Amino acid sequence: MANETLVVNSSLDDLPAIAEDYTATWCGNCVEVGNALETVAENLSMEIYAVHRNIYETQDPLGNENVDTRFRDRYDIYAPEYKPPVAGINGKYALRGSNPSGESLESDYAELASQPLNLGEGSVSMAWTPTGERSGTIVWTIEQSTSAVYNVTVWMVEKEAYFPDGTNNQIYYHHIVREIIDVGTVTDAGLSSGSEQITYAEAFDDDDLEVHIMFHEYIERTTEDVTPEPVEENTPFLSMPLTALALIVVALRRKDQ
């Protein structure tokens, strides 16, 4: 939790896949997508992050404009009318709507989450020390055998929020990304580290924020921009993003005791 001192570390080989669940409290078919992601996470090493729609949003109070913007940039989603559900996997693949491309949503997500990250040998670590009611110091390190360039961010994640006014009848919402904060960059092979004092937004309710560290790989554009064909709201698609932040590779948090 954000109000506890913690130290976590992992080898690059043991890092989980990342699933971003673009959702909203009014979105009925988002429930099906969320349930499918939960099922996959029970069988694979995968962390789920719920990104609640905030831009042009009037009904869902759980979102954050900065978080929404970063999600749209990561998957090249710029249309104002763009709506959930969207499942983003490892910052590289996006599946829109609740209609599966294959046999089921579970098999679609599992296939994408199982794609190798090809990170090479190395390790990552994070130390978090709270310094105030909504502040703390983050210390991170990464040792890598490749020369990948990363943007390092902290994600503040609310474990659960109570919102009975949502029209999809969920009442409780989980894994909510409340804020994303830049804390450094990685530009060289070998050992890199950083330290940052941060202040973060409060939880929607209760005191259940978690601190996660993320490393986003910077990948240069290698193909010309292509304008995609228009798709129906529930049409699934896969796309390789043409954004700078193309791959989320680290999610570290203190597990429940």
Secondary structure, 3 states (H helix, E strand, C coil): CCCCCEEEEEEHHHCCEEEEEEECCCCCHHHHHHHHHHHHHHHCCEEEEEEECCCCCCCCCCCCHHHHHHHHHHCCCCCCCCCCCEEEECCCEEEECCCCCCCCHHHHHHHHHCCCCCCCCEEEEEEEEEEECCEEEEEEEEEECCCCCEEEEEEEEEEEEECCCCCCCCCEEEEEEEEEEEEEEECCCEEEEEEEEEECCCCCCCCCEEEEEEEEEECCCCCCCCCCCCCCCCCCCCCCCCCCEEEECCCECCCCC
